[in-house]
Amino acid sequence: MPSTSSGGLRIPLDSDPIDDVAKWVRDLADDIDTRVVKKQRSGATSASTDASGDLTITHGLGTTPTTVLPVAQTNAGAWLCTVHTFTSTTFKVRFRVSNTGAVIASTPVAMHWLAIA
């Protein structure tokens, strides 16, 4: 491939630097798209659990989350919360007593959450 040099820098004559930069930017954008979280929402919720110990939370992602991170604020450490039943609009958080596993039914609770899609 023919080339020219300027101060020791070899530049191929048949290469278009603008096309090379454009390709590099496209490749970088594709790489970022595969690594960056597309959507996330977070919130704080205070409400009473139902008879199953569940709290239904509307997340606002517009798609079904792949991960939800719940943090109990009420009796933190003594109560556990687990997430189940993900949909494109809601997910459920079940509250249990940490040492017995008994559900916390019909009880006021407070929590923070992060939903990621």
N, C-alpha and C positions, 0 to 999 in steps of 0.2 A: 504494500500500500504506500503510495507516495506521501511524503510529509514535508513540512517545512519546520524550521526551528527559529526561535527567537530567544536569544539568551539561554540556550540549552533546553528550552521547553519544546518538545516535539508535538505538533498538532497535526493529526491526520487531515489530508486535504479533502477526502471524500466523506467526512463526518460533519454533521450539522449540529453545532453546540446547542442551539435552541431546542431541537428535537431530543437531544440527549437529556437536557434538563427537564423537559416536559415528561419524558419517560420516567426519569428518576422521581419526579413529583407524583406521578400516577402510581408508581410502585410503592412509594412511601405512604400515600393515602390508603392504598389497599392493605398495606401492612398494619396501619393504625386502625382501620376498620375491623380487622380481625382481633385486635387486642383491647380495644376500648369498650367499656360498658355502653351500650346503646341508650338505655333508659334506666332511670332510677327515681324512686320517690321515697320520701320518708315522712313520718308523722308521729304524733303523740295522740293516744286514745285513752279516754276514761269512760267506762261504761260498765254495766253489769253483765256477767257471763250468763249463758242460758243454762238449762238443766243438765247439759252435757259438759259444762265447764268451758264452753266455747264463746269466743268473741268473734263476730264477723266484721271484717274491716274492708272498706272500699279503698282501693289503692290508687286509682287514677292513672295507671300506666298506659292503658289502652291496649295492652297485650298481657298474656299470662306471664307472671314472673317466673324466673328459673330459680331464684334464691330469695328467701325472706329471712331477715335477721331480727328476731324479736328480743326485747329486753323488758322484763317485768320491773315496774317501779314499785308496785305494791308488794310488801313483804319480800323484797328482793333477797335471794339466797334461800328463803324458806319455801318459796314457790318456784316452780319451773313452768316455762311456757314452750309449747311445741307448735309448729305450723303445719297445717294440712289443708286439703281441698282448695288448691290454687285454681282460679278462673281468670278470665281476661278483665274482670271488674273487682273481684273480691278474693280474699283468702281468710281462713279461719285460724285462730290461735286458741289452743286448749291450755287451760291453767290447771296445774296439779300441785299437791303438797309434795315437796321434794323427798321427804324421807318415807312416805307411805304410798305415794302414787295416786291417792284419792283425788278426784276431780274437785275443783273449786266451783261449785254450782251456785247459780243465782246470787252472786256476790259482786259488789263493786270492785273493779280493778283499774289500774293505770299502767300504761306501757308505752314504750317507744318502739318504732319499727323502721326497717329499711327494706324496700322491695326492689329487686334488680331484674331486668329482662335482658 
